[in-house]
Amino acid sequence: MTEPADFTPVAELDYEQARDELADVVTTLERGGLGLDASLSLWERGEALAKRCTEHLEGARTRIEAALNSDEDEDD
């Protein structure tokens, strides 16, 4: 894991980047050995990454639903 100052802003990450970094955060936290402040910072980063993943997935769902509705409209 890199230092928090080296992190790319969460808003700039695509789904795969956020997912992969979140997996790294979880692994690091599970391994333990960090101080309280470092653990809390990493936990907060993980929460932000999880939220970003959800945003990407919701956006994909919206696009799929729109495409399906568009196909249904064309069939009518």
C-alpha positions in Angstrom: 0.0 0.0 0.0 1.2 3.5 -0.8 1.1 6.4 1.6 -2.2 8.4 1.6 -0.5 11.4 0.0 0.3 9.2 -3.0 -3.4 8.1 -3.6 -5.2 9.2 -6.7 -8.3 11.1 -5.8 -11.2 8.7 -5.5 -13.4 10.7 -7.9 -10.8 10.1 -10.7 -10.8 6.3 -10.4 -12.6 4.1 -12.8 -14.5 1.0 -11.4 -11.6 -1.4 -11.8 -9.1 0.9 -10.2 -11.4 1.6 -7.2 -12.2 -2.1 -6.8 -8.6 -3.2 -6.9 -7.5 -0.5 -4.5 -10.3 -1.4 -2.2 -9.2 -5.1 -2.2 -5.7 -3.8 -1.2 -7.1 -1.7 1.6 -9.0 -4.7 3.0 -5.9 -6.9 2.8 -3.8 -4.3 4.5 -6.3 -3.8 7.3 -6.8 -7.5 7.8 -3.0 -8.0 8.1 -2.9 -5.5 10.9 0.2 -3.9 12.4 -0.8 -0.3 11.6 -1.2 2.4 14.2 -4.7 3.7 15.0 -4.4 6.9 12.8 -3.1 4.9 9.9 -5.8 2.3 10.2 -8.5 5.0 10.5 -7.2 6.8 7.4 -7.1 3.6 5.5 -10.6 2.7 6.6 -11.9 6.1 5.5 -10.2 5.6 2.1 -11.8 2.1 1.9 -15.3 3.6 2.6 -14.7 6.2 -0.2 -13.6 3.5 -2.6 -16.6 1.4 -1.8 -18.9 4.3 -2.4 -17.1 5.0 -5.8 -17.6 1.4 -6.8 -21.3 1.6 -6.0 -21.6 4.9 -8.0 -20.0 3.1 -11.0 -22.3 0.1 -10.7 -25.4 2.3 -10.3 -24.4 4.2 -13.4 -23.9 1.0 -15.4 -27.3 -0.2 -14.2 -29.0 3.0 -15.3 -27.4 2.7 -18.8 -28.4 -0.9 -19.2 -32.0 -0.1 -18.1 -32.1 2.8 -20.5 -30.8 0.6 -23.4 -33.4 -2.1 -22.5 -36.2 0.5 -22.4 -35.0 1.9 -25.7 -35.2 -1.5 -27.3 -38.7 -2.0 -25.9 -39.8 1.3 -27.3 -38.5 0.4 -30.8 -40.4 -2.9 -30.7 -43.7 -1.2 -30.2 
